[in-house]
């Protein structure tokens, strides 16, 4: 975790090690938002929002039939 300071004009400098880790370069765009509790979220702006949303739920859905079959096998 890194500590950053806000500059006079509201600038926030992302530490070099983080910029290198996630391959940030000059001109990249990010989205920023906050939660009600004050947590700040910064994410890279997707080139295509539709494609980004398609990929957002990958891996969270399961086949319900196979899931139930697997659960029933554990009942013995």
Residue pairs with C-beta under 8 A, 6 or more apart in sequence:
2 15
2 17
2 18
4 12
4 13
4 14
4 15
5 13
6 12
7 13
14 24
18 24
19 25
22 44
28 44
28 45
29 44
29 45
30 42
30 43
30 44
30 45
31 42
31 43
31 44
31 45
32 40
32 41
32 42
33 40
33 41
34 40
34 41
35 41
46 52
